[in-house]
Amino acid sequence: MAKDICFQLKGEVPNLFMLLGAEINGKANLFLAMSDNLTKEKNWNASALIREFSKEIQGGGGGQAFYATAGGTHIEGINNALAKAKSWVEQNQ
């Protein structure tokens, strides 16, 4: 479901940078999607970024330049991961 949301919004929202966090079956999950123009023009990479954000949920992940996922055990860290992503975007606009 989260993947579907990410791909739908990626096609509809210009300059999309979206990190979703969810608890699924007792585990922390992160989903990062971004517009193709951000990966090309700014050289942002969702796979590299998700590895950094997933430290907050004591996990790891990866994916493609425009979409990546991560899983971890520290559900309480989801809010920290979201805050870390927000701060990163603000610093790299």
C-alpha positions in Angstrom: 0.0 0.0 0.0 2.8 2.5 0.9 4.6 1.7 -2.3 1.5 2.3 -4.3 1.0 5.7 -2.6 4.6 6.6 -3.3 4.5 5.7 -6.9 1.2 7.5 -7.5 2.4 10.7 -5.9 5.7 10.5 -7.6 3.9 10.8 -10.9 1.6 13.6 -9.8 3.6 15.9 -7.5 6.5 17.9 -9.0 9.6 18.1 -6.8 8.3 15.3 -4.5 10.5 14.3 -1.6 8.4 12.0 0.6 9.4 9.8 3.5 6.6 7.7 5.0 7.0 5.8 8.3 4.8 3.0 9.6 4.7 0.2 12.1 3.9 -3.0 10.2 3.7 -6.3 12.0 5.6 -5.0 15.0 8.5 -3.6 12.9 9.4 0.0 11.9 9.3 0.7 8.1 10.3 3.6 6.1 9.5 4.4 2.4 11.3 7.2 0.6 10.2 8.4 -2.8 11.3 11.4 -4.8 10.7 12.9 -8.2 13.0 12.0 -11.1 14.1 15.6 -11.4 15.5 15.6 -7.9 17.6 12.6 -8.6 18.9 14.1 -11.8 19.2 17.8 -11.1 20.3 17.6 -7.5 21.9 14.2 -7.7 19.9 13.0 -4.7 19.7 9.2 -4.2 16.9 7.6 -2.2 18.9 4.4 -1.6 21.8 6.3 0.0 19.5 8.5 2.0 17.3 5.7 3.3 20.4 4.0 4.8 21.1 7.2 6.7 17.5 7.7 7.9 17.1 4.0 8.8 19.8 4.3 11.5 17.0 5.9 13.6 14.9 2.7 13.5 18.0 0.5 14.1 17.7 -1.0 10.6 18.8 -0.8 7.1 17.5 -0.6 3.6 18.1 0.3 0.0 16.5 0.5 -3.4 16.7 2.7 -6.4 17.7 6.3 -6.9 14.1 7.5 -6.8 12.5 4.9 -4.4 13.9 3.0 -1.4 12.6 1.2 1.7 14.0 0.3 5.1 13.0 -1.9 8.0 14.1 -1.9 11.6 13.3 -2.9 15.1 13.1 0.5 16.8 9.5 1.7 16.2 10.0 4.7 18.5 12.6 5.9 16.1 10.2 6.6 13.2 9.6 10.2 14.3 13.3 10.8 14.6 13.8 9.4 11.0 11.1 11.8 9.7 12.7 14.7 11.5 16.1 13.8 10.2 14.7 13.7 6.6 13.0 17.1 7.1 16.2 18.6 8.3 18.2 17.1 5.5 15.9 18.5 2.9 16.0 22.0 4.5 19.8 21.9 4.4 20.0 20.7 0.8 17.4 22.7 -1.0 
